[in-house]
Amino acid sequence: DMHVFFCSHERVEGHERGDCKSKSSLELMTKLKRRARDQNLERVRVQKSGCLNYCEQGVSCVVYPQGVWYSVKNEEDLEKIWNHLTKGEIDESILMRID
């Protein structure tokens, strides 16, 4: 029913836009993926993606089918995404600004 993508893009060190991989995107993705599995959240798939093109804003994450984009900074933000997945609550505080 729901699909969560975490950007795993890696740029050369010092690139002006940064990249999500160096901001621990894979570790954050893995934590959410394990929690979904451990809690038997079978209707949700969590996985890495290629570049989502917003690396400078933090770890890029998008939840489909709603198309909700998040900028993830830490594990506290994962809890907010968890609430989206389990309760349908979209957290405005971590919504990504897409220009």
Secondary structure, DSSP 8 states (H G I E B T S, - for coil): -EEEEEE-----TT-TT--SGGGTHHHHHHHHHHHHHHTT-TTEEEEEES--S-GGGSEEEEEETTTEEEEE-SHHHHHHHHHHHHH----GGGB----
